[in-house]
Amino acid sequence: MVVSATFGLFMAFSAFGLSGCKNEAEGDKKTADCGELPSLEFSENLKIGKLCGEDFAEIRSIVGRDTLIKRFKLGEPLKRVVALSSSQVGYMLRLGLRDRIVAVGEGRYLVDSVLYARVAAGEVAEVGNGPTLSLEKLVATKPDLVFDFATGGGMDDYERIGAIGLSLMLTSEWQERSPLAKAEWIKLFGRLFGVEALADSIFEQSKNAYMQAAIKEILDQARDDNWACPRVLVGMSYGGVWHAPGGNSFTARLIKDAGGCYLWAADTNQDLQFSLEEILQVADSADVWVNPGMFATVEDLLMAEPRVKFIKAFKEKRVYQNDAIKGAGGGNDFFESAVAYPAEILTNLRLCIQNSTNGADSTRKGFDWYHNIFIF
């Protein structure tokens, strides 16, 4: 069972901080003079270690303009959990913990075929998300822990869950700024479910494979006198405003490690917005276009914004979307299992950026999340 203890609360949700668990005040006193938890190697939002001789995890979540930091005392391995986000499911699948999931938010978004079938058969409950969350169904699953997340938006439901006294943990792996930082969260899931050694082993293998692939890319570039860094465009226009991630984002780091030059790598703002006219001014310098919003086909892109046809990467048919692996209900595996396979993501995108694959290399089937939208 996991018992949460509020460590720091720098936001307006103090009611949640006080209602999440019955012994939070006791936990505060118990760890107040025990120092700080050690940082992990890559993660900015997760810490795991000992305080006063007991195991704790500390999770930092950015909620809107505020920051929520909570400590969780780690006890016996969890047997029954509710996973309300795709990535939480992904870590558990990587660790072989599918049977520990007793409920999910919406089963139609699951990619794992076994879990999808279990939801369809009623063996795993659907409790909903945000406004549709059923507290009655949630309580009926009798979970050891509910995994949730917070965005600061209208879909957040963690305050409602915390108010009914269930053990609750907000995960913020999706806010990490590098593939290895996201992957490192598997250590938390390993500790929570009593498979710590397996989780550590998987992460070390993933880290080594990722770093070797990134280093190989650098060496290959150094050996090629004719090499020119492919310039990469990211994002899409909605209502005349082009949205793209900042230069310190997960996507920007992945592009860099894959051998691409992100157009706005030097802009450290979290989220970038441009007019379509500004994008068209640099359109001829974009060799590759990655993650074109929510659009999966050429037709969808042109219908949403016909002027994208002037972008060099579009004209040269080098547009890559990350939705090549989908579940029966349309769920995107990039947000489910891919979080636990950083080296495979890197290799997949590297081949796309180098234009050495159509996005579905049969020798690596199952690990090609990115695909060329002109081919599929």
MIRO-549823 format. One line per field, with one value per residue (C-alpha): residue number from 1; residue in one letter; y negated, x negated, z negated. Coordinates in steps of 0.1 Angstrom, whole numbers, always signed. Layout:
<recs>
i c(NUM,...);
aa c(A,...);
Y c(Y,...);
X c(X,...);
Z c(Z,...);
</recs>
This chain:
<recs>
i c(1,2,3,4,5,6,7,8,9,10,11,12,13,14,15,16,17,18,19,20,21,22,23,24,25,26,27,28,29,30,31,32,33,34,35,36,37,38,39,40,41,42,43,44,45,46,47,48,49,50,51,52,53,54,55,56,57,58,59,60,61,62,63,64,65,66,67,68,69,70,71,72,73,74,75,76,77,78,79,80,81,82,83,84,85,86,87,88,89,90,91,92,93,94,95,96,97,98,99,100,101,102,103,104,105,106,107,108,109,110,111,112,113,114,115,116,117,118,119,120,121,122,123,124,125,126,127,128,129,130,131,132,133,134,135,136,137,138,139,140,141,142,143,144,145,146,147,148,149,150,151,152,153,154,155,156,157,158,159,160,161,162,163,164,165,166,167,168,169,170,171,172,173,174,175,176,177,178,179,180,181,182,183,184,185,186,187,188,189,190,191,192,193,194,195,196,197,198,199,200,201,202,203,204,205,206,207,208,209,210,211,212,213,214,215,216,217,218,219,220,221,222,223,224,225,226,227,228,229,230,231,232,233,234,235,236,237,238,239,240,241,242,243,244,245,246,247,248,249,250,251,252,253,254,255,256,257,258,259,260,261,262,263,264,265,266,267,268,269,270,271,272,273,274,275,276,277,278,279,280,281,282,283,284,285,286,287,288,289,290,291,292,293,294,295,296,297,298,299,300,301,302,303,304,305,306,307,308,309,310,311,312,313,314,315,316,317,318,319,320,321,322,323,324,325,326,327,328,329,330,331,332,333,334,335,336,337,338,339,340,341,342,343,344,345,346,347,348,349,350,351,352,353,354,355,356,357,358,359,360,361,362,363,364,365,366,367,368,369,370,371,372,373,374,375,376);
aa c(M,V,V,S,A,T,F,G,L,F,M,A,F,S,A,F,G,L,S,G,C,K,N,E,A,E,G,D,K,K,T,A,D,C,G,E,L,P,S,L,E,F,S,E,N,L,K,I,G,K,L,C,G,E,D,F,A,E,I,R,S,I,V,G,R,D,T,L,I,K,R,F,K,L,G,E,P,L,K,R,V,V,A,L,S,S,S,Q,V,G,Y,M,L,R,L,G,L,R,D,R,I,V,A,V,G,E,G,R,Y,L,V,D,S,V,L,Y,A,R,V,A,A,G,E,V,A,E,V,G,N,G,P,T,L,S,L,E,K,L,V,A,T,K,P,D,L,V,F,D,F,A,T,G,G,G,M,D,D,Y,E,R,I,G,A,I,G,L,S,L,M,L,T,S,E,W,Q,E,R,S,P,L,A,K,A,E,W,I,K,L,F,G,R,L,F,G,V,E,A,L,A,D,S,I,F,E,Q,S,K,N,A,Y,M,Q,A,A,I,K,E,I,L,D,Q,A,R,D,D,N,W,A,C,P,R,V,L,V,G,M,S,Y,G,G,V,W,H,A,P,G,G,N,S,F,T,A,R,L,I,K,D,A,G,G,C,Y,L,W,A,A,D,T,N,Q,D,L,Q,F,S,L,E,E,I,L,Q,V,A,D,S,A,D,V,W,V,N,P,G,M,F,A,T,V,E,D,L,L,M,A,E,P,R,V,K,F,I,K,A,F,K,E,K,R,V,Y,Q,N,D,A,I,K,G,A,G,G,G,N,D,F,F,E,S,A,V,A,Y,P,A,E,I,L,T,N,L,R,L,C,I,Q,N,S,T,N,G,A,D,S,T,R,K,G,F,D,W,Y,H,N,I,F,I,F);
Y c(+0,-35,-63,-98,-126,-162,-176,-210,-226,-258,-262,-270,-233,-230,-212,-183,-183,-179,-154,-129,-107,-105,-105,-132,-155,-126,-119,-155,-154,-121,-133,-170,-166,-137,-158,-156,-126,-120,-131,-105,-105,-121,-129,-164,-154,-122,-113,-79,-70,-67,-92,-83,-47,-44,-44,-74,-88,-125,-137,-172,-182,-215,-223,-253,-281,-263,-235,-206,-185,-154,-127,-91,-65,-32,-1,+34,+42,+31,+57,+37,+3,-20,-36,-68,-76,-57,-60,-45,-15,-15,-12,+16,+35,+32,+48,+76,+61,+61,+83,+57,+32,+34,+3,-23,-56,-48,-13,-24,-42,-12,+2,+34,+60,+82,+53,+39,+73,+75,+41,+52,+84,+64,+80,+46,+17,-16,-45,-74,-106,-142,-151,-115,-99,-77,-77,-49,-26,-37,-28,+5,+16,+15,+3,+2,-30,-52,-66,-100,-131,-169,-195,-225,-223,-215,-177,-173,-149,-143,-166,-145,-113,-127,-138,-103,-90,-66,-64,-86,-93,-119,-110,-137,-117,-134,-167,-154,-170,-141,-105,-90,-112,-97,-62,-66,-66,-28,-27,-41,-14,+12,+1,-2,+34,+52,+57,+31,+51,+58,+21,+10,+36,+25,-11,-5,+15,-13,-40,-23,-15,-51,-67,-43,-52,-90,-87,-66,-94,-120,-98,-91,-128,-135,-109,-123,-154,-161,-158,-186,-186,-181,-211,-199,-216,-205,-214,-226,-256,-258,-289,-306,-300,-276,-256,-240,-228,-248,-241,-224,-200,-163,-165,-190,-167,-136,-154,-165,-130,-116,-138,-166,-204,-217,-251,-266,-246,-279,-291,-279,-289,-259,-264,-284,-301,-316,-331,-309,-337,-334,-297,-302,-325,-296,-270,-265,-256,-228,-195,-173,-179,-159,-157,-177,-183,-158,-151,-117,-120,-144,-151,-160,-184,-202,-204,-220,-244,-244,-266,-238,-227,-255,-239,-223,-191,-187,-193,-167,-143,-141,-145,-121,-115,-93,-74,-43,-19,-21,+0,+14,-17,-42,-47,-58,-36,-65,-76,-40,-16,-39,-58,-26,-22,-53,-37,-23,-57,-73,-48,-51,-89,-88,-67,-91,-122,-106,-96,-60,-44,-48,-47,-10,+12,+48,+59,+38,+43,+32,+3,-21,-47,-74,-69,-90,-102,-102,-64,-53);
X c(+0,-13,-6,-12,-26,-24,-60,-55,-24,-29,+5,+42,+52,+45,+78,+65,+32,+50,+76,+56,+46,+54,+18,+2,-6,-23,-43,-53,-67,-84,-104,-108,-143,-155,-170,-164,-159,-186,-180,-178,-202,-179,-144,-136,-103,-110,-132,-134,-154,-155,-144,-149,-155,-123,-117,-101,-93,-90,-70,-70,-41,-36,+1,+8,-14,-19,-41,-29,-55,-44,-62,-50,-60,-67,-55,-44,-41,-9,+16,+45,+42,+61,+42,+58,+32,+17,-19,-12,+1,-30,-55,-34,-33,-71,-75,-49,-24,+7,+26,+22,+44,+80,+94,+85,+101,+113,+106,+111,+78,+58,+34,+24,+47,+49,+59,+83,+100,+102,+119,+144,+151,+157,+127,+111,+133,+137,+141,+139,+117,+123,+160,+170,+151,+174,+163,+187,+170,+136,+143,+158,+125,+109,+76,+44,+35,+50,+25,+36,+21,+28,+27,+43,+72,+109,+103,+84,+101,+75,+92,+124,+104,+84,+116,+129,+98,+83,+46,+36,+4,+0,-26,-43,-65,-48,-63,-99,-122,-141,-134,-157,-141,-107,-121,-136,-101,-101,-122,-92,-69,-95,-97,-59,-53,-82,-102,-128,-157,-139,-130,-166,-179,-155,-164,-201,-198,-176,-200,-230,-213,-200,-234,-251,-227,-231,-269,-269,-249,-275,-304,-287,-282,-319,-330,-308,-324,-292,-268,-244,-221,-185,-164,-133,-100,-75,-38,-9,+14,+47,+69,+39,+16,-12,-20,-54,-74,-103,-139,-142,-113,-112,-106,-135,-159,-148,-153,-188,-198,-184,-207,-183,-185,-153,-144,-138,-164,-177,-143,-139,-103,-81,-55,-60,-34,-39,-17,-14,-31,-61,-62,-60,-90,-111,-92,-120,-145,-125,-139,-117,-84,-76,-44,-20,+5,+33,+34,+26,+30,+20,+57,+64,+34,+45,+81,+70,+46,+40,+9,-12,-18,-44,-65,-96,-93,-57,-67,-94,-71,-91,-63,-64,-36,-40,-8,-19,-10,+26,+50,+84,+101,+77,+54,+19,-9,-34,-17,-14,-43,-68,-76,-94,-114,-135,-163,-137,-120,-154,-163,-129,-131,-167,-159,-131,-152,-179,-153,-166,-133,-97,-87,-79,-110,-98,-129,-120,-82,-65,-89,-81,-58,-68,-57,-57,-21,-26,-31,-4);
Z c(+0,+8,-17,-5,-26,-14,-12,+5,+19,+38,+53,+46,+41,+4,-1,+20,+1,-32,-21,-1,-30,-67,-80,-59,-89,-106,-75,-73,-108,-103,-72,-79,-94,-73,-45,-8,+15,+40,+76,+103,+133,+158,+144,+132,+117,+98,+68,+50,+19,-18,-45,-81,-71,-50,-13,+3,+37,+44,+74,+88,+111,+129,+127,+148,+134,+101,+88,+67,+49,+30,+11,+10,-15,+3,-13,-3,+35,+50,+62,+76,+93,+115,+143,+158,+184,+213,+202,+168,+186,+208,+179,+164,+196,+200,+165,+172,+147,+169,+144,+116,+136,+123,+140,+166,+177,+211,+226,+262,+261,+250,+276,+258,+273,+242,+219,+245,+247,+209,+208,+235,+215,+183,+166,+162,+153,+171,+146,+170,+170,+160,+158,+168,+139,+119,+82,+75,+101,+89,+52,+63,+78,+43,+56,+36,+55,+82,+107,+121,+136,+135,+163,+146,+170,+168,+173,+140,+116,+89,+64,+65,+61,+32,+15,+11,-7,+19,+21,+50,+70,+97,+122,+143,+167,+196,+184,+187,+213,+226,+237,+210,+183,+193,+194,+159,+144,+149,+117,+97,+111,+103,+67,+63,+76,+61,+93,+86,+100,+133,+137,+130,+155,+182,+177,+178,+210,+225,+215,+229,+262,+265,+257,+281,+309,+302,+301,+334,+350,+340,+352,+385,+390,+383,+408,+436,+452,+472,+442,+437,+406,+418,+406,+388,+385,+358,+352,+371,+375,+357,+365,+381,+351,+354,+322,+316,+287,+273,+277,+242,+249,+252,+289,+295,+275,+294,+328,+317,+306,+338,+359,+368,+364,+349,+363,+329,+308,+293,+281,+245,+240,+231,+259,+291,+312,+346,+373,+404,+423,+400,+408,+445,+443,+432,+452,+478,+450,+435,+448,+425,+408,+377,+356,+378,+351,+349,+386,+399,+437,+464,+471,+435,+435,+467,+456,+423,+439,+477,+475,+460,+495,+498,+470,+485,+464,+476,+513,+509,+491,+459,+433,+403,+378,+346,+349,+370,+342,+331,+311,+321,+308,+324,+293,+302,+289,+289,+257,+243,+247,+264,+232,+220,+253,+257,+278,+303,+306,+313,+340,+356,+358,+369,+399,+408,+405,+426,+452,+451,+443,+453,+417,+414,+416,+415,+397,+367,+368,+336,+330,+358,+343,+368,+404,+436,+441,+479,+479,+454);
</recs>
